[in-house]
Amino acid sequence: MSEKGTPLNLLILIMCFLAASCAGAGIYETSSGRGPLVVMISGKTGPALYGKFARRLADAGYRVALYDGNDFPLSEPQACRSMLRKIVAGQHSVGAGKAAVIGYSLGGAVALSCAASEADLIAGVVAYYPATALMPDPSACVEAWKVPIVVLQGEEDRYFNCCRVEKIRALEEDARQKGRAIELTVYPGAGHGFNLGPASDESLERDSWQKTLEALKKFSQ
């Protein structure tokens, strides 16, 4: 037991969980230490599952800053945008051009709500199965979009009803009516996190990764 009566094994379990959820966050440099900046934002479970993607991007020549999506004040759009701007300003290399943002689930909602409006710093956004149910004001969000957006979505995503395809299709339609640049890919039969962990679909992971690289290339042109 601890001094306050909490079982020691419970404290250890909590510490291990927190350590695991934060593992992977940080800066992933290219071999040269130079390259376009990508801000990568994790889902609700934390950065641990996304480190492999950050490493792949670094190997492809991108400097990657991987952050925990839980740290962004999504319910306060102005504060969220301010936080993202500070991150980009703090990590950006002089003369490196604008940054790109990649978000997963919760991080996808952050990308759509807080990054896609910041055209002076952000070149474009890639959102994997974004948690649209957590976006505070989707219509106002779409109105504010100023950069190209790529969304990669599973058609059968039912994960806590946070990221349903019907919602992102409605946002896509709204965006097109407002003249916003959005490209939506829906994978038939795919659920949430189709590229994550042991249950990931190899073909979908490969295709979505290729689309991500193509998007980053377009953003930098």
Residue, then its C-alpha position, 0 to 999 in steps of 0.5 A: m500500500s502507498e502512504k495514502g492507502t492506494p494499492l501499490n500495484l494499482l499505482i504501478l498499473i496507472m504509471c505504466f498506462l500513462a507511460a505507454s500512452c505517451a510513448g512515441a511522442g516527440i520529434y522524428e528527424t530526417s538523416s540530414g536534419r532538414g525537410p518539410l515539417v509534418v505535425m502528426i496528431s494522435g488519437k485518444t489512445g495516445p501517440a504509441l501506435y503512431g510512432k511507426f508512421a512518424r518514422r516512415l515519414a522521417d525516412a521519406g524526408y519529412r521532419v515529424a513532430l508527433y503530439d498527443g491529440n488529448d493535449f489539444p483543447l478541441s472544444e475551444p477552437q481559438a485556443c486549439r488553433s493558437m496551440l497549433r500555431k505555437i507548435v508549428a512556429g517552435q518546430h519550423s526550420v527557417g525557409a522550410g515552407k509551410a507545414a502539413v498536419i496529419g491527424y488520426s481519429l481525435g487527431g483528425a478532428v483537431a486537424l479539421s477544426c484547428a489546422a485547416s483554417e491556418a493557411d499562412l502556416i499550414a499547407g494541407v491536412v490529412a485526416y484519418y477516420p476523423a472523430t467528427a462527433l467531437m467537432p464543436d461546430p462542424s458547419a463553422c469549421v467547414e466555413a473556415w477551411k482554407v487549405p486542401i484536405v484529404v480524408l481517409q475513412g472506413e465505411e463501416d466505422r462504428y467506433f463509439n459513433c465518433c467517426r461515422v462515414e455519414k458525418i464526413r460525407a455530409l461535411e464533404e458535401d458542405a465543403r464542396q458547396k462552399g468551394r473548399a478543396i476536399e478529397l474523401t476516400v471511403y474504404p468499403g467494409a473497413g472499420h475504425g483504425f484500419n491501419l493500426g495494430p495487429a488488426s490492421d488491413e495490409s492493403l488498406e494501410r498500403d493504399s492510405w499511406q500512398k495517398t498520404l505521401e501523394a497528398l504531402k507532395k501536392f501540399s509542398q508544390 
